[in-house]
Amino acid sequence: MTLLEVDTPHGPAKVHLHASDEPRAALILGHGAAGGVDSRDLVAVTNAALSQQVSVALVEQPYRVAGRRSPAPVRQLDAAWIAVVDHLRDGKLRGLPLVAGGRSSGARVACRTAEETGAVGVLCLAFPLQPPSRAGAEARPSRLAELDDVRVPTLVVQGLRDRFGMPPVAPGRTVVQVAGDHRLTTDLEAVAAAVLAWLPGVVRRAASGQMPAGSPARR
C-alpha cells in the first residue's frame, strides 16, 4: 500500500493506494460520514477488486485528515473528491477506466460526481436512502434522486435491516440485499461476492468502449 497526500480546495486529503501489478481498471472508494477507510466492508471490497486486477484507491476526505468526525458540507466533499480523482487520473491511475464508489456518505459523493469524474460505473455500499425520522417528526427527504441521476452502471449493496431503507432496482442499477444493517459487517463474504459478480462486467465494457447510452465520455 502506498500513502499519498493530495491537495484539495478544502485541505489535504489522503489516498491509500493498493496497486495491482497489471491493473485493468481502478476503483476509487470514499468512507462514511464518521468512519474511515479501514471499515470492514471497504476492506472486503478492496480485496475483491484486487483479485480482479483492479487497483483500489481509498480516499480520506480532508475533514477526516484534520481529525474532525463531523462531515464537511456537500459542496466541499464533492470538490475535494473531484480534486483527488483528477490528481490520480493524471498520475498513479493514468489511463485506467475508473469505477467510483464508497460506503454511505462516500457513495453519495460518488453518485453526485460520477459525470464530472468520468466514472464508468458506481459502487454504493449502504447507500443512505432516507434518514430515519424521530418519533412524531415528519419524514426526512429521500436521496433517491442522487442515485437516479447516475447514467452509468450502478451497484448498490444494502443490508436487509438498514435503517435508511432499501433503494429500488432501476434500469442500469443493480441492488443486492445482504444480511445485516447499515454497517454491512454481518456477511462480508456476500458483500464481496456481490462486487465480484458486477465489477468484471463493468470493466470489460469500459475496456471495449461499450458504454451505455447517455453515459459521460471517459476523460
Salt bridges, closest charged atoms under 4 A:
ASP41 OD2 - ARG103 NH1 2.34
GLU60 OE2 - HIS16 NE2 2.58
ASP78 OD1 - ARG112 NH2 2.86
ASP86 OD1 - ARG219 NH2 2.66
GLU146 OE2 - ARG108 NH2 2.73
GLU146 OE2 - ARG112 NH1 3.36
ASP148 OD1 - ARG173 NH1 3.02
ASP162 OD2 - HIS182 ND1 2.75
ASP181 OD2 - ARG183 NH2 3.05
